[in-house]
Amino acid sequence: MRENRKAQAAMEFLMQYGWAILAFLLVFGALFYFGIFNTAALLPDKCLLPDARCLDHSITGNTVRIVLANDREQQMSVTGFTATSPDGLVSCNSTGGAVIPPGGKATLNTTCSGLAPQGARQRLNLDVAYQNPGGMTHKAVGELYSTVGP
């Protein structure tokens, strides 16, 4: 008889903790579902390009703007600048270019369609085509992650 009481006490103990854990998981799941723990909002804005340093960037309205610095020992003649979203919904093309001397900087602008609304985070894949003084064409592929401004 005494052994049955111990088993019943142990079973009641486990059931109480089981219900508490289940309630905790439900609340935690609901918070994730409604976006309370949105980690994307915590990530900083960034602009990464391997062959040219990105000094500044912005996404406003339907325009993407980046400021590139030429850290190379040769002049860069930018011939094209495109930006696309990973899902393919955003497309930005620019045919204009800029000549960036060694140690210099230039601002590149492109007009886009399909950008996220103001205040949302936008991720774009960047392609910057440029030529060196010898006429060789190169492509710098990078990434931009920024908040869309007004």
MDTraj code that builds the backbone (N, CA, C; nanometers):
import mdtraj as md
import numpy as np

residues = "MET ARG GLU ASN ARG LYS ALA GLN ALA ALA MET GLU PHE LEU MET GLN TYR GLY TRP ALA ILE LEU ALA PHE LEU LEU VAL PHE GLY ALA LEU PHE TYR PHE GLY ILE PHE ASN THR ALA ALA LEU LEU PRO ASP LYS CYS LEU LEU PRO ASP ALA ARG CYS LEU ASP HIS SER ILE THR GLY ASN THR VAL ARG ILE VAL LEU ALA ASN ASP ARG GLU GLN GLN MET SER VAL THR GLY PHE THR ALA THR SER PRO ASP GLY LEU VAL SER CYS ASN SER THR GLY GLY ALA VAL ILE PRO PRO GLY GLY LYS ALA THR LEU ASN THR THR CYS SER GLY LEU ALA PRO GLN GLY ALA ARG GLN ARG LEU ASN LEU ASP VAL ALA TYR GLN ASN PRO GLY GLY MET THR HIS LYS ALA VAL GLY GLU LEU TYR SER THR VAL GLY PRO".split()
xyz = np.array([
    [0.0820, -0.1176, 0.0000],
    [0.0000, 0.0000, 0.0000],
    [0.0881, 0.1263, 0.0000],
    [0.1937, 0.1212, 0.0784],
    [0.2848, 0.2344, 0.0894],
    [0.3551, 0.2604, -0.0449],
    [0.3879, 0.1555, -0.1185],
    [0.4558, 0.1697, -0.2470],
    [0.3647, 0.2355, -0.3505],
    [0.2355, 0.2082, -0.3466],
    [0.1418, 0.2702, -0.4389],
    [0.1328, 0.4207, -0.4167],
    [0.1427, 0.4631, -0.2900],
    [0.1382, 0.6070, -0.2605],
    [0.2622, 0.6781, -0.3151],
    [0.3774, 0.6135, -0.3074],
    [0.4995, 0.6738, -0.3610],
    [0.4897, 0.6866, -0.5125],
    [0.4364, 0.5844, -0.5760],
    [0.4214, 0.5883, -0.7204],
    [0.3228, 0.6971, -0.7620],
    [0.2143, 0.7096, -0.6871],
    [0.1148, 0.8116, -0.7181],
    [0.1740, 0.9510, -0.6983],
    [0.2506, 0.9722, -0.5943],
    [0.3144, 1.1017, -0.5685],
    [0.4141, 1.1356, -0.6796],
    [0.4906, 1.0350, -0.7218],
    [0.5872, 1.0577, -0.8295],
    [0.5154, 1.0920, -0.9591],
    [0.4060, 1.0220, -0.9868],
    [0.3300, 1.0463, -1.1083],
    [0.2676, 1.1866, -1.1065],
    [0.2134, 1.2298, -0.9963],
    [0.1556, 1.3634, -0.9846],
    [0.2640, 1.4699, -1.0019],
    [0.3812, 1.4450, -0.9453],
    [0.4944, 1.5370, -0.9581],
    [0.5321, 1.5538, -1.1056],
    [0.5453, 1.4437, -1.1796],
    [0.5811, 1.4490, -1.3205],
    [0.4718, 1.5146, -1.4046],
    [0.3488, 1.4910, -1.3720],
    [0.2387, 1.5514, -1.4468],
    [0.2361, 1.7032, -1.4300],
    [0.2627, 1.7516, -1.3093],
    [0.2642, 1.8959, -1.2866],
    [0.3743, 1.9618, -1.3698],
    [0.4920, 1.9034, -1.3704],
    [0.6001, 1.9596, -1.4511],
    [0.5707, 1.9451, -1.5998],
    [0.5079, 1.8391, -1.6400],
    [0.4717, 1.8201, -1.7802],
    [0.3776, 1.9279, -1.8290],
    [0.2738, 1.9601, -1.7495],
    [0.1808, 2.0663, -1.7878],
    [0.2509, 2.2021, -1.7920],
    [0.3405, 2.2265, -1.6973],
    [0.4132, 2.3539, -1.6948],
    [0.5028, 2.3670, -1.8186],
    [0.5698, 2.2592, -1.8561],
    [0.6559, 2.2625, -1.9746],
    [0.5720, 2.2811, -2.1004],
    [0.4588, 2.2135, -2.1089],
    [0.3704, 2.2281, -2.2239],
    [0.3202, 2.3725, -2.2360],
    [0.2804, 2.4343, -2.1261],
    [0.2333, 2.5727, -2.1285],
    [0.3459, 2.6668, -2.1722],
    [0.4665, 2.6429, -2.1230],
    [0.5826, 2.7243, -2.1614],
    [0.6086, 2.7132, -2.3115],
    [0.6053, 2.5940, -2.3665],
    [0.6281, 2.5750, -2.5096],
    [0.5202, 2.6420, -2.5942],
    [0.3964, 2.6373, -2.5498],
    [0.2886, 2.7034, -2.6235],
    [0.3065, 2.8552, -2.6260],
    [0.3403, 2.9141, -2.5120],
    [0.3620, 3.0592, -2.5054],
    [0.4822, 3.0982, -2.5904],
    [0.5907, 3.0243, -2.5808],
    [0.7121, 3.0517, -2.6564],
    [0.6847, 3.0389, -2.8069],
    [0.6105, 2.9364, -2.8464],
    [0.5746, 2.9177, -2.9863],
    [0.4874, 3.0311, -3.0380],
    [0.3928, 3.0775, -2.9579],
    [0.3067, 3.1885, -2.9990],
    [0.3882, 3.3169, -3.0159],
    [0.4839, 3.3414, -2.9285],
    [0.5683, 3.4605, -2.9414],
    [0.6505, 3.4561, -3.0696],
    [0.7051, 3.3416, -3.1049],
    [0.7779, 3.3283, -3.2312],
    [0.6846, 3.3466, -3.3493],
    [0.5666, 3.2898, -3.3422],
    [0.4707, 3.2974, -3.4523],
    [0.4318, 3.4419, -3.4818],
    [0.4130, 3.5232, -3.3796],
    [0.3719, 3.6621, -3.3980],
    [0.4885, 3.7578, -3.4174],
    [0.6114, 3.7069, -3.4290],
    [0.7268, 3.7889, -3.4643],
    [0.7899, 3.8663, -3.3512],
    [0.7627, 3.8297, -3.2280],
    [0.8247, 3.8997, -3.1156],
    [0.9762, 3.8775, -3.1159],
    [1.0184, 3.7585, -3.1550],
    [1.1611, 3.7252, -3.1590],
    [1.2126, 3.7328, -3.3018],
    [1.1914, 3.8452, -3.3699],
    [1.2355, 3.8646, -3.5068],
    [1.3830, 3.9031, -3.5060],
    [1.4703, 3.8076, -3.5321],
    [1.6140, 3.8338, -3.5267],
    [1.6620, 3.9162, -3.6456],
    [1.5899, 3.9164, -3.7554],
    [1.6325, 3.9946, -3.8719],
    [1.6333, 4.1443, -3.8402],
    [1.5444, 4.1892, -3.7525],
    [1.5399, 4.3306, -3.7162],
    [1.6612, 4.3708, -3.6314],
    [1.7289, 4.2739, -3.5739],
    [1.8437, 4.3038, -3.4892],
    [1.9750, 4.3116, -3.5664],
    [1.9746, 4.2629, -3.6916],
    [2.0971, 4.2637, -3.7710],
    [2.1303, 4.4052, -3.8167],
    [2.2586, 4.4409, -3.8197],
    [2.2959, 4.5758, -3.8632],
    [2.2887, 4.5878, -4.0154],
    [2.2786, 4.7113, -4.0634],
    [2.2865, 4.7363, -4.2067],
    [2.4279, 4.7061, -4.2521],
    [2.4415, 4.6503, -4.3739],
    [2.5756, 4.6201, -4.4237],
    [2.5780, 4.6283, -4.5747],
    [2.6951, 4.6561, -4.6262],
    [2.7206, 4.6603, -4.7695],
    [2.8580, 4.5985, -4.7907],
    [2.8634, 4.4861, -4.8591],
    [2.9888, 4.4145, -4.8798],
    [3.0167, 4.3971, -5.0284],
    [3.1336, 4.4405, -5.0716],
    [3.1815, 4.4172, -5.2079],
    [3.3285, 4.3800, -5.1983],
    [3.3724, 4.2763, -5.2682],
    [3.5104, 4.2302, -5.2508],
    [3.6166, 4.3198, -5.3138],
    [3.5909, 4.3777, -5.4303],
    [3.6941, 4.4535, -5.5002],
    [3.6897, 4.6030, -5.4750],
    [3.5849, 4.6499, -5.4144],
    [3.5717, 4.7925, -5.3846],
    [3.5041, 4.8051, -5.2490],
    [3.5554, 4.8939, -5.1681],
    [3.4995, 4.9108, -5.0339],
    [3.3749, 4.9980, -5.0406],
    [3.2708, 4.9535, -4.9753],
    [3.1446, 5.0257, -4.9709],
    [3.1495, 5.1216, -4.8510],
    [3.1575, 5.2518, -4.8779],
    [3.1673, 5.3505, -4.7707],
    [3.0315, 5.3846, -4.7104],
    [2.9307, 5.3910, -4.7950],
    [2.7979, 5.4287, -4.7489],
    [2.6956, 5.3665, -4.8421],
    [2.5724, 5.3568, -4.7960],
    [2.4651, 5.3011, -4.8781],
    [2.3312, 5.3497, -4.8252],
    [2.2321, 5.3474, -4.9138],
    [2.0965, 5.3806, -4.8722],
    [1.9975, 5.3237, -4.9738],
    [1.8790, 5.2944, -4.9233],
    [1.7665, 5.2546, -5.0075],
    [1.6530, 5.3490, -4.9713],
    [1.6172, 5.4360, -5.0651],
    [1.5096, 5.5324, -5.0405],
    [1.4163, 5.5339, -5.1595],
    [1.2870, 5.5303, -5.1313],
    [1.1881, 5.5303, -5.2394],
    [1.2104, 5.4124, -5.3310],
    [1.2497, 5.4404, -5.4556],
    [1.2808, 5.3334, -5.5498],
    [1.4260, 5.3408, -5.5971],
    [1.5131, 5.4017, -5.5160],
    [1.6527, 5.4208, -5.5532],
    [1.7460, 5.3520, -5.4537],
    [1.8448, 5.2826, -5.5085],
    [1.9524, 5.2249, -5.4274],
    [2.0774, 5.3048, -5.4584],
    [2.1449, 5.3505, -5.3530],
    [2.2656, 5.4319, -5.3685],
    [2.3774, 5.3689, -5.2885],
    [2.4944, 5.3527, -5.3512],
    [2.6130, 5.3066, -5.2782],
    [2.7295, 5.3999, -5.3107],
    [2.8154, 5.4201, -5.2134],
    [2.9361, 5.4992, -5.2321],
    [3.0532, 5.4021, -5.2242],
    [3.1272, 5.3916, -5.3356],
    [3.2390, 5.2983, -5.3437],
    [3.3719, 5.3706, -5.3309],
    [3.4658, 5.3063, -5.2622],
    [3.6028, 5.3563, -5.2528],
    [3.6929, 5.2598, -5.3284],
    [3.7850, 5.3135, -5.4058],
    [3.8796, 5.2319, -5.4817],
    [4.0072, 5.2168, -5.4003],
    [4.0267, 5.1011, -5.3418],
    [4.1468, 5.0740, -5.2632],
    [4.2553, 5.0063, -5.3465],
    [4.2301, 4.9912, -5.4746],
    [4.3266, 4.9272, -5.5631],
    [4.4307, 5.0293, -5.6088],
    [4.5357, 4.9815, -5.6702],
    [4.6414, 5.0699, -5.7198],
    [4.6131, 5.1197, -5.8606],
    [4.5037, 5.0707, -5.9202],
    [4.4674, 5.1104, -6.0557],
    [4.3316, 5.1794, -6.0565],
    [4.3104, 5.2570, -6.1599],
    [4.1813, 5.3227, -6.1790],
    [4.0738, 5.2185, -6.2095],
    [3.9529, 5.2415, -6.1610],
    [3.8380, 5.1557, -6.1911],
    [3.7392, 5.2367, -6.2737],
    [3.6975, 5.1825, -6.3868],
    [3.5939, 5.2462, -6.4690],
    [3.4681, 5.1614, -6.4552],
    [3.3747, 5.2056, -6.3726],
    [3.2509, 5.1309, -6.3495],
    [3.1629, 5.1452, -6.4733],
    [3.1239, 5.0305, -6.5302],
    [3.0426, 5.0318, -6.6517],
    [2.8981, 4.9919, -6.6257],
    [2.8693, 4.9328, -6.5127],
    [2.7329, 4.8923, -6.4824],
    [2.7163, 4.8563, -6.3368],
    [2.5950, 4.8730, -6.2866],
    [2.5637, 4.8450, -6.1470],
    [2.4229, 4.7878, -6.1417],
    [2.4077, 4.6660, -6.0952],
    [2.2754, 4.6048, -6.0823],
    [2.2568, 4.5532, -5.9404],
    [2.1328, 4.5470, -5.8999],
    [2.0966, 4.4928, -5.7692],
    [1.9685, 4.4118, -5.7864],
    [1.9665, 4.2926, -5.7305],
    [1.8484, 4.2064, -5.7367],
    [1.8281, 4.1417, -5.6008],
    [1.7033, 4.1146, -5.5683],
    [1.6751, 4.0455, -5.4423],
    [1.6948, 3.8957, -5.4631],
    [1.7278, 3.8229, -5.3568],
    [1.7473, 3.6778, -5.3704],
    [1.6241, 3.6053, -5.4226],
    [1.5040, 3.6573, -5.3939],
    [1.3817, 3.5925, -5.4407],
    [1.3422, 3.6369, -5.5818],
    [1.4154, 3.7321, -5.6396],
    [1.3895, 3.7767, -5.7752],
    [1.2781, 3.8785, -5.7905],
    [1.2192, 3.9257, -5.6812],
    [1.1090, 4.0214, -5.6889],
    [1.1557, 4.1642, -5.7132],
    [1.2803, 4.1951, -5.6759],
    [1.3348, 4.3298, -5.6936],
    [1.4373, 4.3261, -5.8064],
    [1.4257, 4.4202, -5.8978],
    [1.5192, 4.4294, -6.0089],
    [1.5636, 4.5742, -6.0241],
    [1.6940, 4.5959, -6.0235],
    [1.7508, 4.7299, -6.0368],
    [1.8614, 4.7257, -6.1420],
    [1.8567, 4.8142, -6.2382],
    [1.9592, 4.8202, -6.3419],
    [2.0050, 4.9629, -6.3627],
    [2.1343, 4.9785, -6.3803],
    [2.1917, 5.1090, -6.4084],
    [2.2940, 5.0908, -6.5186],
    [2.2846, 5.1702, -6.6222],
    [2.3819, 5.1618, -6.7303],
    [2.4904, 5.2671, -6.7147],
    [2.4641, 5.3688, -6.6339],
    [2.5629, 5.4733, -6.6130],
    [2.6815, 5.4217, -6.5343],
    [2.7910, 5.4913, -6.5423],
    [2.9100, 5.4478, -6.4732],
    [2.9826, 5.5630, -6.4084],
    [3.1017, 5.5316, -6.3622],
    [3.1855, 5.6316, -6.2981],
    [3.3303, 5.5869, -6.3100],
    [3.4192, 5.6817, -6.3099],
    [3.5623, 5.6522, -6.3094],
    [3.6132, 5.6854, -6.1697],
    [3.6718, 5.5842, -6.1057],
    [3.7202, 5.6013, -5.9691],
    [3.8723, 5.5891, -5.9697],
    [3.9440, 5.6984, -5.9420],
    [4.0898, 5.6902, -5.9380],
    [4.1359, 5.6135, -5.8140],
    [4.2620, 5.5695, -5.8122],
    [4.3128, 5.5010, -5.6925],
    [4.2989, 5.5912, -5.5695],
    [4.2400, 5.5386, -5.4639],
    [4.2178, 5.6150, -5.3421],
    [4.0953, 5.7043, -5.3480],
    [4.0255, 5.7071, -5.4599],
    [3.9087, 5.7932, -5.4762],
    [3.7795, 5.7206, -5.4427],
    [3.6703, 5.7931, -5.4588],
    [3.5391, 5.7347, -5.4325],
    [3.4385, 5.7900, -5.5330],
    [3.3281, 5.7155, -5.5478],
    [3.2221, 5.7558, -5.6395],
    [3.0892, 5.7048, -5.5869],
    [2.9822, 5.7768, -5.6228],
    [2.8472, 5.7372, -5.5835],
    [2.7777, 5.6745, -5.7028],
    [2.7201, 5.5561, -5.6810],
    [2.6456, 5.4862, -5.7852],
    [2.4996, 5.4800, -5.7446],
    [2.4115, 5.5147, -5.8365],
    [2.2668, 5.5106, -5.8124],
    [2.2019, 5.4178, -5.9129],
    [2.0957, 5.3527, -5.8701],
    [2.0169, 5.2704, -5.9602],
    [1.8707, 5.2783, -5.9195],
    [1.7835, 5.2728, -6.0175],
    [1.6392, 5.2769, -5.9926],
    [1.5857, 5.1348, -5.9911],
    [1.4978, 5.1081, -5.8948],
    [1.4495, 4.9717, -5.8729],
    [1.2977, 4.9642, -5.8818],
    [1.2511, 4.8443, -5.9050],
    [1.1078, 4.8172, -5.8971],
    [1.0883, 4.6997, -5.8021],
    [0.9861, 4.7092, -5.7182],
    [0.9535, 4.5994, -5.6277],
    [1.0222, 4.6027, -5.4932],
    [1.0765, 4.7183, -5.4531],
    [1.1431, 4.7261, -5.3221],
    [1.0425, 4.7089, -5.2084],
    [1.0936, 4.6688, -5.0930],
    [1.0103, 4.6531, -4.9734],
    [0.9561, 4.7900, -4.9314],
    [0.8473, 4.7931, -4.8550],
    [0.7926, 4.9223, -4.8099],
    [0.8859, 4.9920, -4.7107],
    [0.8621, 5.1197, -4.6919],
    [0.9438, 5.1999, -4.6009],
    [0.9457, 5.1392, -4.4609],
    [1.0643, 5.1339, -4.4018],
    [1.0819, 5.0799, -4.2676],
    [1.1116, 4.9312, -4.2658],
    [1.0901, 4.8623, -4.3770],
    [1.1186, 4.7185, -4.3837],
    [1.2657, 4.6968, -4.4165],
    [1.3130, 4.5765, -4.3922],
    [1.4507, 4.5404, -4.4239],
    [1.4548, 4.4811, -4.5641],
    [1.5560, 4.5207, -4.6422],
    [1.5694, 4.4725, -4.7799],
    [1.7082, 4.4133, -4.7989],
    [1.7143, 4.2954, -4.8563],
    [1.8414, 4.2308, -4.8899],
    [1.8541, 4.2299, -5.0412],
    [1.9696, 4.2750, -5.0912],
    [1.9942, 4.2811, -5.2352],
    [2.1308, 4.2223, -5.2673],
    [2.1379, 4.1513, -5.3783],
    [2.2651, 4.1039, -5.4319],
    [2.3161, 4.2100, -5.5285],
    [2.4396, 4.2544, -5.5089],
    [2.4974, 4.3607, -5.5906],
    [2.5928, 4.3036, -5.6937],
    [2.5893, 4.3592, -5.8147],
    [2.6856, 4.3274, -5.9207],
    [2.7378, 4.4589, -5.9752],
    [2.8673, 4.4814, -5.9608],
    [2.9298, 4.6023, -6.0137],
    [3.0298, 4.5593, -6.1203],
    [3.0050, 4.5981, -6.2459],
    [3.0968, 4.5678, -6.3558],
    [3.1912, 4.6863, -6.3739],
    [3.3204, 4.6558, -6.3881],
    [3.4180, 4.7629, -6.4052],
    [3.5326, 4.7148, -6.4928],
    [3.6069, 4.8121, -6.5458],
    [3.7238, 4.7832, -6.6280],
    [3.8458, 4.8465, -6.5653],
    [3.9597, 4.7797, -6.5803],
    [4.0861, 4.8385, -6.5376],
    [4.1466, 4.9134, -6.6562],
    [4.2561, 4.9871, -6.6393],
    [4.3128, 5.0654, -6.7500],
    [4.3510, 4.9812, -6.8716],
    [4.3787, 4.8537, -6.8561],
    [4.4129, 4.7677, -6.9694],
    [4.2929, 4.7228, -7.0501],
    [4.1722, 4.7566, -7.0062],
    [4.0516, 4.7199, -7.0787],
    [3.9902, 4.5880, -7.0350],
    [4.0495, 4.5217, -6.9372],
    [3.9931, 4.3958, -6.8872],
    [3.8672, 4.4251, -6.8063],
    [3.7605, 4.3506, -6.8330],
    [3.6339, 4.3684, -6.7622],
    [3.6280, 4.2731, -6.6431],
    [3.5867, 4.3254, -6.5294],
    [3.5750, 4.2473, -6.4067],
    [3.4355, 4.2698, -6.3484],
    [3.3987, 4.1826, -6.2578],
    [3.2690, 4.1965, -6.1920],
    [3.2891, 4.1758, -6.0424],
    [3.2444, 4.2716, -5.9639],
    [3.2458, 4.2601, -5.8178],
    [3.1051, 4.2211, -5.7746],
    [3.0943, 4.1088, -5.7060],
    [2.9646, 4.0591, -5.6604],
    [2.9602, 4.0706, -5.5092],
    [2.8561, 4.1346, -5.4571],
    [2.8461, 4.1549, -5.3136],
    [2.7026, 4.1525, -5.2662],
    [2.6833, 4.2081, -5.1470],
    [2.5526, 4.2032, -5.0842],
    [2.5249, 4.3337, -5.0107],
    [2.3998, 4.3751, -5.0134],
    [2.3534, 4.4926, -4.9398],
    [2.2346, 4.4512, -4.8555],
    [2.2371, 4.4875, -4.7277],
    [2.1263, 4.4588, -4.6370],
    [2.0991, 4.5871, -4.5616],
    [1.9813, 4.6464, -4.5850],
    [1.9557, 4.7782, -4.5289],
    [1.8053, 4.7985, -4.5046],
    [1.7764, 4.8987, -4.4237],
    [1.6388, 4.9391, -4.3982],
    [1.5962, 5.0382, -4.5055],
    [1.4779, 5.0201, -4.5602],
    [1.4268, 5.1095, -4.6642],
    [1.3822, 5.2397, -4.5986],
    [1.4374, 5.3509, -4.6479],
    [1.4054, 5.4808, -4.5921],
    [1.2946, 5.5504, -4.6695],
    [1.2601, 5.6710, -4.6270],
    [1.1520, 5.7475, -4.6936],
    [1.1947, 5.7998, -4.8289],
])
top = md.Topology()
chain = top.add_chain()
for i, resn in enumerate(residues, 1):
    res = top.add_residue(resn, chain, resSeq=i)
    for name in ("N", "CA", "C"):
        top.add_atom(name, md.element.get_by_symbol(name[0]), res)
traj = md.Trajectory(xyz[None], top)
